């Protein structure tokens, strides 16, 4: 018997964890959404959507967020599960 994973649900779960990690690091650094948005040159609404898993950030945005928070990019992917085949 094989187990089939709904890839949409897996993606949603991964986006939620990524967003939670970004929010946690941002708050740990005491940055507002507006401050982080300013640092990476996006609007505040984009940060809100990324943190609430309503928008998928590009690799470059994730890279810029990590650099602005002065953390390794890998930290933002902590606990994000691998896609299962």
Order of alpha helices (4+ residues) and beta strands (2+ residues): alpha-alpha-alpha-alpha-alpha
